[in-house]
């Protein structure tokens, strides 16, 4: 299904507080979201540590298309909250509920014919295998094709032999396919198996792959279906691809489902729609009138239905591509759920209680993100768009900073491939051109001048420096800290930013504020950074959630800049945060060991305290600091960041000094980045609790 995607020039918020728009871009506000990802905001100032609290849930007033992102916010206290999430059936549960006896039968069959003794290398004396002698601790799944997969079932056998009882571990291999129903065939028992060239599936049969792999798959799909036609944008037609994949595209007004953009039918089904009725006015011009009576229609297998009540046919291509990815990558998941279509209203849901600050774990959210990434990959295939970007980046001239450079690159590419600017920007950011975030932004329908920033300050997709004035006004109504900064004139809204109000950064013309050229090239040093908090809603949907003022970031930054500013004051100089930060960066040691020592001195922490928190002795700690093979370890560096309570910009510097880069596509690395962004103040125990809640291993260092 395609839900909650963005429309080209507006975004919509409906009665269930779901914000939707086309292509993952919110042109009206200038705030970029990943598709199906909606967020509240917090902001982190570079100055003035103000005491505030985390603010609660923010919801949008019910209505039609609106200008501005948030019209009111509702505070909700910390604690527990109840959320509705999808409740899918797992393949492992189905396997053991319906095929456990078949597993025993297979094991007993190879026991009787002597094959088991050959496999384990010893004569087996067991009688009938039952639960007492067999254990299945784990199952791994591997995608073979659209409708087939392999299950590697770990087996532990208690074997009676002439030498007594022995334990043997192996793998029971099952070949599985979905046709009219699930068919499982147990093929062999082996001591071990290595799957090269197969994509892993999780327990719900959803591919567990990185974004790069989704891009590769999208390109493979074009090359398989059309040959070498992916380099010609005119031939990348969504309906043509759907047709080649055996899919039929239909357009209907789906009743009571504005948030649904498209539905893919795997099997014949029914759909409640409003018939399209047209009349003619006095001039003979046809216009559509709403049908008062919905009708139930039959939809054939292999049909993509685009919802015309929320998608203009001219913009339907993205959603058709989206459903094509579902058809190829997620067929197994939806058939496992015994769903004839991917209509989210058909998905079973459950209400769960979680901590107020926790993310909901919803499989539908993961699936929708994959389909959106794949849709971008089909519209702008990796190898083609990457080549275009690099060629244009080398060709353009006459830019003052990288923001202007990528703005020119984006507009040139947009003309060449006939895609909107903002879609090209999103694709560029997806492919690692982070500086492209500073171009082709709009706020309230007006273009934001291209701007530049330090790449580490906006590498995280949760962050943004672009925000519209109505949103700032709404935030001031609930956030005393931000309200004070704006009311006292410390910060002002200017060209889509909230910027420090001093002549170095702001100039005024015609009763409006504008960024200076200097500020425009250093947005991260003079503008407030807002943090988008992602929350998932029902059946894969996402809704605006709460926001908070990042007091920890301000306090941590102020602490590490205080010595430099105090020293300058004693010498009769007055440094603002921008100059103090620049001086800190210049003086920060380039060697990892020296960098750690400097941070230790700033904090006044003894070596004994550090090694105790790391569960090391002094000698071992010294060896780690001197051995790059040891200190290039994400857990070791993260633990040091937490011990020193570093703001994220210094944390990233420490990782750079270790020549170690965290991979945002890696689940555990992404969790560590979250910890570095918002949790270093809370200590090691809180960081490990967060990792464990997300089923990830806690931070630790192996001192052996």
C-alpha positions in Angstrom: 0.0 0.0 0.0 1.0 3.6 -0.3 -0.1 5.8 2.6 0.8 9.1 4.1 2.9 10.3 1.2 3.3 13.9 0.2 1.5 16.0 -2.4 3.7 18.3 -4.4 2.8 21.8 -3.0 0.7 21.1 0.0 0.4 18.7 2.9 -2.8 17.4 4.5 -3.8 16.6 8.0 -7.0 14.7 8.6 -9.3 13.7 11.4 -7.1 11.0 12.7 -4.2 13.5 12.9 -2.3 11.8 10.1 -0.1 14.1 8.0 0.2 13.2 4.4 2.0 14.5 1.3 3.7 13.3 -1.8 7.2 12.0 -2.3 8.3 12.6 1.3 8.6 16.3 0.9 6.6 19.1 2.5 6.9 22.0 0.1 4.7 24.3 2.1 6.8 24.3 5.2 10.2 23.6 3.7 10.7 20.7 6.1 12.0 17.5 4.6 10.7 14.2 5.8 11.4 10.6 4.8 8.4 9.1 3.2 5.8 8.0 5.7 7.7 9.7 8.5 6.1 12.6 10.3 7.6 14.3 13.3 7.3 16.9 16.0 10.2 19.2 16.6 12.6 20.2 19.4 15.3 22.7 19.0 18.8 23.0 20.3 20.2 26.5 20.6 23.9 27.3 20.5 23.6 29.7 23.4 21.8 30.3 26.7 21.2 27.2 28.6 17.5 27.6 29.6 15.6 25.5 32.0 12.6 23.9 30.3 10.8 20.6 30.2 10.0 18.2 27.5 6.7 19.2 25.9 4.0 16.8 25.1 2.1 15.6 22.1 1.4 18.0 19.2 -1.6 17.4 17.1 -3.0 19.2 14.1 -6.4 20.8 14.1 -8.8 18.9 12.0 -9.5 20.4 8.6 -8.7 20.4 4.9 -5.3 21.4 3.3 -3.7 24.0 5.5 -0.7 26.4 5.3 1.8 25.9 8.1 2.7 22.7 9.9 1.2 22.8 13.4 -1.8 24.8 14.5 -1.9 23.7 18.1 -0.1 21.5 20.5 -1.4 19.5 23.4 0.8 18.8 26.4 0.9 15.3 27.7 3.1 14.3 30.7 5.8 11.7 30.7 5.1 8.1 31.7 3.2 5.4 29.7 1.1 5.7 26.7 -1.1 3.3 24.7 -0.5 2.9 21.0 -2.1 0.9 18.2 0.4 -1.1 16.1 0.1 -3.9 13.5 0.0 -7.4 14.9 1.4 -9.6 12.1 1.7 -13.4 12.3 5.3 -14.6 12.4 6.5 -17.4 10.1 8.2 -19.1 13.1 5.0 -19.3 15.0 3.2 -20.7 11.9 6.0 -23.1 11.2 6.0 -24.7 14.7 2.2 -24.6 15.1 1.5 -26.4 11.8 4.7 -28.2 10.7 6.4 -29.4 13.9 5.1 -33.0 13.4 6.3 -32.9 9.8 9.8 -32.1 11.2 9.7 -35.1 13.5 8.5 -37.2 10.7 11.4 -36.2 8.5 13.9 -36.8 11.3 12.4 -40.2 12.0 12.5 -41.1 8.3 16.2 -40.4 7.9 16.8 -42.2 11.2 15.1 -45.4 9.8 16.9 -45.3 6.4 20.3 -44.8 8.0 20.9 -41.4 6.6 21.0 -39.7 10.0 23.9 -41.9 11.1 25.8 -40.9 8.0 25.1 -37.2 8.6 26.2 -37.2 12.3 29.1 -39.7 11.7 28.1 -42.2 14.3 25.6 -45.0 14.6 22.3 -43.7 16.1 20.3 -46.0 18.4 17.4 -43.8 19.2 13.8 -45.0 18.8 11.2 -42.4 17.8 12.2 -38.7 17.9 9.9 -36.7 20.1 10.1 -33.3 22.0 12.3 -35.1 24.6 15.1 -35.6 22.1 14.7 -32.7 19.7 15.0 -28.9 20.2 14.6 -26.2 17.6 16.3 -23.1 19.1 16.2 -20.7 16.1 15.1 -20.3 12.5 16.7 -18.2 9.8 14.9 -17.2 6.6 16.3 -16.4 3.1 14.6 -14.9 0.1 14.9 -17.0 -3.1 12.3 -15.2 -5.3 9.2 -13.2 -5.1 7.1 -16.2 -3.7 9.7 -18.7 -2.5 12.1 -18.7 0.5 14.3 -21.1 2.4 14.0 -21.8 6.2 17.2 -22.9 8.0 15.9 -24.5 11.2 18.6 -25.0 13.9 18.3 -28.5 15.3 19.7 -29.9 18.6 19.4 -33.7 18.9 20.0 -35.9 21.9 21.4 -39.1 20.3 21.7 -42.5 22.0 24.9 -44.2 20.7 27.1 -47.1 21.8 29.3 -44.5 23.6 26.3 -43.2 25.5 24.1 -40.1 25.0 25.6 -37.4 22.8 24.3 -34.0 21.7 24.5 -33.0 18.0 23.7 -29.7 16.4 22.8 -29.1 12.8 20.4 -27.4 10.4 17.1 -28.7 9.0 16.5 -27.1 5.6 13.0 -26.4 4.4 12.0 -25.1 1.0 8.8 -22.9 1.2 6.6 -21.3 -1.4 3.3 -19.4 -1.5 1.0 -20.3 -4.3 -2.7 -20.6 -3.4 -1.4 -21.4 0.1 1.9 -22.0 1.9 3.7 -25.2 0.9 6.7 -26.4 3.0 9.0 -29.2 2.0 11.8 -30.5 4.3 14.7 -31.3 2.1 17.8 -32.1 4.1 19.5 -32.2 7.5 23.1 -30.9 7.4 25.8 -30.1 9.9 25.9 -26.5 8.7 24.9 -24.3 5.8 26.2 -21.1 4.2 23.9 -18.9 2.2 25.8 -16.8 -0.3 23.8 -14.5 -2.6 20.5 -14.8 -0.6 18.9 -11.8 1.1 17.9 -12.5 4.7 14.3 -12.3 5.8 13.1 -11.5 9.3 10.5 -13.6 11.1 7.7 -11.9 9.2 9.4 -12.6 5.8 10.4 -9.0 5.2 13.8 -8.5 3.6 16.4 -7.3 6.1 18.6 -5.3 3.8 20.3 -1.9 3.7 19.1 1.0 1.6 21.9 0.4 -0.9 20.5 -3.1 -1.5 17.1 -1.7 -2.2 18.6 0.7 -4.7 20.4 -2.2 -6.4 17.2 -4.2 -6.5 15.3 -1.3 -8.1 17.9 -1.0 -10.8 18.0 -4.8 -11.3 14.2 -4.6 -11.8 14.5 -2.1 -14.7 17.3 -4.0 -16.3 15.5 -7.3 -16.1 12.2 -6.0 -17.4 13.4 -3.4 -20.0 17.1 -4.1 -20.6 19.4 -1.1 -20.7 16.6 1.5 -20.7 17.1 2.9 -17.2 19.4 5.6 -18.6 16.6 7.2 -20.6 14.2 9.0 -18.2 11.5 9.1 -20.8 11.3 5.3 -20.8 10.9 5.0 -17.0 7.1 4.9 -17.1 5.4 3.6 -14.0 2.4 2.0 -15.8 4.7 0.4 -18.3 6.7 -1.2 -15.6 3.6 -2.4 -13.8 2.3 -3.9 -17.1 5.6 -5.8 -17.6 5.3 -7.2 -14.1 1.8 -8.5 -14.9 0.0 -5.8 -12.9 -3.0 -3.8 -14.0 -3.4 -0.1 -12.8 -6.9 1.2 -12.0 -8.0 4.5 -10.7 -10.9 4.7 -8.1 -12.2 7.0 -5.4 -11.8 4.8 -2.4 -14.4 5.5 0.3 -13.3 6.9 3.7 -9.6 6.4 3.0 -7.9 9.7 2.2 -4.7 8.5 3.9 -4.4 5.6 1.5 -2.8 6.4 -1.8 -2.7 3.0 -3.4 -3.6 -0.7 -2.8 -2.1 -3.7 -4.4 -4.4 -6.8 -4.8 -2.6 -10.1 -4.8 -5.8 -12.0 -5.1 -9.3 -11.1 -6.2 -11.1 -9.0 -3.7 -13.7 -6.3 -3.1 -13.4 -2.6 -2.7 -15.9 0.1 -1.6 -15.6 3.1 -4.0 -17.5 6.2 -5.1 -18.3 6.1 -8.8 -17.0 8.9 -10.9 -20.0 10.9 -12.2 -19.5 13.8 -14.6 -21.8 16.6 -15.7 -21.5 19.5 -18.1 -21.9 23.2 -17.4 -23.4 25.8 -19.7 -20.2 26.1 -21.7 -20.0 22.3 -22.2 -17.1 21.8 -19.8 -17.3 18.5 -18.0 -16.8 18.5 -14.2 -17.0 15.8 -11.6 -19.7 15.6 -8.9 -19.4 13.4 -5.9 -21.5 10.3 -6.0 -23.9 10.0 -3.0 -24.0 6.2 -3.1 -20.8 4.1 -2.6 -20.7 0.8 -4.5 -18.8 -2.4 -3.9 -16.7 -3.5 -6.9 -14.7 -6.7 -7.7 -11.0 -6.1 -8.1 -9.1 -8.8 -10.0 -5.8 -10.3 -8.9 -2.7 -8.4 -9.8 -4.3 -4.9 -9.7 -2.9 -1.7 -8.4 -5.7 0.7 -7.3 -4.7 4.4 -7.1 -7.0 6.4 -4.8 -8.1 9.4 -6.9 -9.6 11.2 -3.9 -6.1 11.9 -2.6 -3.8 11.4 -5.6 -3.8 13.4 -8.8 -3.3 11.1 -11.8 -0.4 13.4 -12.9 1.4 12.4 -9.7 0.4 8.8 -9.6 3.8 7.5 -10.9 5.4 7.4 -7.5 2.6 5.4 -5.9 2.6 2.9 -8.8 6.3 2.4 -8.4 5.7 2.0 -4.6 3.2 -0.8 -5.2 5.6 -2.5 -7.7 8.2 -2.7 -5.0 5.6 -4.2 -2.6 4.7 -6.7 -5.2 8.2 -7.9 -5.6 9.7 -7.6 -2.1 6.7 -7.9 0.2 4.5 -10.5 -1.4 5.7 -13.1 1.1 4.8 -10.9 4.1 1.3 -10.2 3.0 0.6 -13.8 2.0 1.8 -14.9 5.4 -0.8 -12.6 6.9 -3.4 -14.3 4.7 -4.2 -10.9 3.1 -5.5 -10.8 -0.5 -4.2 -7.2 -0.7 -2.0 -4.8 1.2 -4.9 -2.6 2.3 -3.8 -1.5 5.8 -7.3 -1.6 7.0 -7.2 -5.4 6.7 -4.1 -5.7 8.9 -4.7 -7.1 12.4 -3.7 -4.5 15.1 -3.1 -4.5 18.8 -3.0 -1.9 21.5 0.3 -1.9 23.5 1.5 0.2 26.4 5.0 1.7 26.0 7.2 4.3 27.7 6.4 7.8 26.6 9.8 8.2 25.1 10.0 4.9 23.3 9.4 4.3 19.6 6.7 1.9 18.6 8.0 -1.2 16.9 5.7 -1.6 13.8 6.5 -4.0 11.0 4.3 -2.0 8.6 6.4 1.1 9.1 9.5 -0.8 8.1 7.8 -2.2 5.0 6.5 1.2 3.8 9.9 2.7 4.2 11.4 0.0 2.0 8.7 0.6 -0.7 9.3 4.3 -0.7 13.1 3.9 -1.0 12.5 1.4 -3.8 10.1 3.9 -5.5 12.9 6.6 -5.5 15.3 3.9 -6.9 12.9 3.2 -9.8 12.3 6.9 -10.6 16.0 7.8 -10.3 18.1 4.6 -10.6 21.4 4.7 -8.6 24.0 4.3 -11.4 22.3 6.8 -13.6 21.5 9.6 -11.1 24.9 9.1 -9.3 26.7 9.7 -12.6 24.6 12.8 -13.4 25.2 14.3 -9.9 29.0 13.9 -10.1 29.1 15.2 -13.7 27.0 18.3 -12.8 28.9 18.9 -9.6 32.1 19.0 -11.5 30.6 21.3 -14.2 28.8 24.0 -12.3 30.7 27.3 -11.4 29.9 30.6 -9.8 28.8 29.3 -6.4 29.8 30.8 -3.0 29.3 27.6 -1.0 28.2 24.0 -1.3 24.5 24.9 -0.8 24.5 27.1 -3.9 26.6 24.5 -5.8 24.1 21.7 -5.1 21.2 24.0 -5.8 22.5 24.4 -9.4 23.2 20.7 -9.7 19.7 19.9 -8.6 18.0 22.3 -11.0 20.1 21.1 -13.9 19.3 17.5 -13.2 15.6 18.3 -12.6 15.4 19.6 -16.2 17.2 16.7 -17.6 15.1 13.9 -16.0 11.8 15.9 -15.8 11.4 15.5 -12.0 10.6 18.1 -9.4 13.6 19.8 -7.6 12.6 18.5 -4.2 12.5 14.9 -5.4 16.0 15.2 -6.9 17.2 16.7 -3.6 15.7 13.9 -1.5 17.4 11.3 -3.8 20.7 13.2 -3.6 20.5 13.1 0.2 19.6 9.4 0.1 22.8 8.7 -1.9 25.0 10.5 0.6 25.1 14.1 -0.7 24.3 15.6 2.7 25.1 19.1 1.6 22.1 19.0 -0.8 19.9 19.5 2.2 20.9 23.2 2.0 19.3 23.7 -1.4 15.8 23.8 -3.0 14.0 24.3 0.3 10.8 26.3 0.5 8.9 27.8 3.4 5.3 28.9 3.1 5.5 28.8 -0.7 8.7 30.9 -0.8 12.1 29.6 -1.8 14.7 29.5 1.0 18.1 30.8 -0.3 20.6 28.0 -0.6 22.8 27.7 2.5 25.7 25.7 3.8 26.5 23.9 7.1 29.0 21.6 8.7 28.2 18.2 7.4 28.3 16.5 10.8 25.7 18.9 12.2 23.0 17.7 9.8 24.0 14.2 9.0 21.2 12.8 11.2 17.8 12.7 9.4 16.1 13.8 12.7 17.6 17.2 12.5 16.6 20.3 10.5 17.6 24.0 10.3 14.6 24.9 8.2 11.3 25.8 9.8 8.4 28.1 9.0 7.4 31.1 11.1 3.8 29.8 12.0 5.5 26.6 13.5 7.9 28.7 15.5 5.0 30.8 16.8 3.1 27.6 17.8 6.2 26.2 19.5 6.6 29.4 21.5 3.1 28.9 22.8 4.2 25.7 24.6 7.9 26.1 25.1 9.0 28.8 27.5 12.6 28.5 26.6 12.0 29.2 22.9 9.4 31.9 23.7 12.0 33.7 25.8 14.7 33.6 23.1 12.2 35.0 20.5 10.5 37.5 22.8 13.7 39.1 24.0 15.0 39.3 20.5 18.0 36.9 21.0 16.8 35.0 18.0 14.6 36.0 15.0 12.9 34.2 12.1 14.7 34.9 8.8 14.4 33.1 5.5 13.2 29.8 6.9 15.6 29.8 9.9 15.6 30.8 13.5 18.9 32.8 13.7 21.0 34.6 16.4 20.0 38.2 16.2 23.3 40.1 15.9 24.6 42.1 12.9 27.1 39.4 12.0 24.3 37.0 11.2 21.2 39.2 10.5 20.4 42.2 8.4 17.0 43.9 8.1 15.4 45.4 4.9 11.8 46.5 4.4 10.8 45.3 7.9 12.0 41.8 7.1 15.0 39.9 8.4 17.6 38.3 6.1 20.6 36.1 6.7 24.0 37.8 6.0 26.2 36.1 3.5 28.4 34.9 6.4 25.4 33.4 8.2 24.1 31.8 5.0 27.4 29.9 4.7 27.5 28.9 8.4 23.9 28.1 9.3 24.8 25.4 11.8 26.8 28.0 13.8 24.1 30.7 14.1 20.7 29.1 13.7 18.7 26.9 16.0 18.6 23.2 15.2 15.3 21.4 15.5 15.0 17.7 16.2 12.2 15.8 14.5 10.7 13.0 16.7 9.4 10.1 14.7 6.3 8.3 15.9 4.4 5.5 14.1 0.7 5.2 14.3 -1.8 2.6 13.2 -0.9 0.0 10.7 2.3 1.6 9.5 1.0 5.2 9.5 3.0 7.9 11.2 1.6 10.8 13.2 3.0 14.0 14.8 4.2 13.3 18.3 5.8 15.3 21.1 8.7 17.7 21.0 11.2 18.9 23.6 13.7 21.6 24.2 17.2 20.1 24.1 18.6 21.5 27.3 21.3 18.8 27.5 22.8 19.9 24.2 23.0 23.5 25.3 24.5 22.7 28.7 27.0 20.3 27.3 28.1 22.8 24.5 28.3 25.7 27.0 30.5 23.6 29.3 33.1 22.7 26.7 33.3 26.3 25.4 33.4 27.9 28.8 37.2 27.6 29.3 38.0 29.2 25.9 35.5 32.0 26.5 36.8 32.7 30.1 40.4 32.7 28.9 39.5 35.2 26.2 37.7 37.4 28.7 40.7 37.5 30.9 42.7 38.7 27.9 40.2 41.5 27.3 38.5 39.7 24.4 34.8 38.9 24.0 34.1 35.7 22.1 30.7 34.6 21.0 29.8 30.9 20.6 30.7 30.9 16.9 34.3 32.1 17.5 34.6 29.9 20.7 33.5 26.8 18.8 35.9 27.5 15.9 38.8 28.0 18.4 37.9 24.7 20.2 37.9 22.8 16.9 41.3 24.3 15.9 42.8 23.4 19.3 41.3 19.9 19.5 44.1 17.3 19.2 44.3 15.4 15.9 45.6 12.3 17.7 43.0 10.0 19.3 45.0 9.5 22.5 45.7 13.2 23.0 42.0 14.0 22.2 40.9 11.6 25.0 43.4 13.1 27.4 42.2 16.7 26.6 38.6 15.7 27.3 39.6 14.0 30.5 41.4 17.2 31.7 38.5 19.4 30.8 36.1 17.2 32.8 38.6 16.8 35.7 38.0 13.0 35.7 40.8 10.8 37.1 42.1 7.8 35.2 40.9 5.6 38.1 37.3 6.8 37.5 37.5 6.1 33.8 38.9 2.6 34.0 36.4 1.7 36.7 33.5 2.7 34.4 35.1 0.8 31.6 35.8 -2.3 33.8 39.5 -2.0 32.8 42.7 -1.5 34.7 45.0 1.4 33.9 47.5 -0.7 32.0 44.8 -2.1 29.7 43.3 1.3 29.2 46.7 2.7 28.2 47.2 -0.2 25.7 43.8 0.6 24.1 44.6 4.3 23.6 47.9 3.4 21.9 46.6 0.6 19.7 44.4 1.7 16.8 43.2 -1.9 16.3 41.7 -1.7 19.7 40.4 1.9 20.0 38.7 1.7 16.6 35.8 0.1 18.3 32.3 1.8 18.4 31.5 0.6 21.9 34.8 1.9 23.4 34.5 5.3 21.7 30.8 5.6 22.6 31.5 4.7 26.3 34.1 7.5 26.4 31.5 10.0 24.9 29.1 9.0 27.6 31.7 9.3 30.4 32.6 12.8 29.2 29.0 13.7 28.4 29.9 15.1 25.0 27.5 17.0 22.8 27.1 15.3 19.4 29.5 17.6 17.5 32.4 16.7 19.8 31.3 13.0 19.8 31.7 13.0 16.0 35.1 14.7 16.3 36.3 11.9 18.6 35.0 9.2 16.2 36.9 11.0 13.4 40.1 11.1 15.5 39.7 7.3 15.8 39.2 7.1 12.0 35.9 5.2 12.6 32.7 6.0 10.8 29.3 4.8 12.1 27.0 3.3 9.4 23.5 4.7 9.6 22.2 1.7 7.7 23.3 -0.6 10.4 20.7 -1.0 13.2 23.1 -1.0 16.1 25.1 1.9 14.7 21.9 3.9 14.2 21.0 3.2 17.8 24.4 4.4 18.9 24.0 7.6 16.9 20.7 8.2 18.7 22.5 7.7 22.1 25.2 10.2 21.0 22.5 12.6 19.9 20.3 12.7 23.0 21.5 10.3 25.7 25.1 10.9 26.6 24.0 13.0 29.6 22.0 10.0 31.0 24.9 7.6 31.6 26.0 4.2 30.5 23.2 2.3 32.2 20.5 4.3 30.4 22.3 3.8 27.0 22.4 0.0 27.6 18.7 0.0 28.6 17.9 1.7 25.3 19.9 -0.8 23.3 18.3 -3.8 25.1 14.8 -2.4 24.5 15.6 -2.4 20.8 16.9 -6.0 21.1 20.5 -4.9 20.5 23.6 -5.9 22.5 24.7 -3.5 25.2 27.9 -1.5 25.1 30.9 -3.4 26.3 34.6 -3.8 25.6 36.4 -7.1 25.4 39.7 -6.6 27.4 41.0 -10.1 26.8 
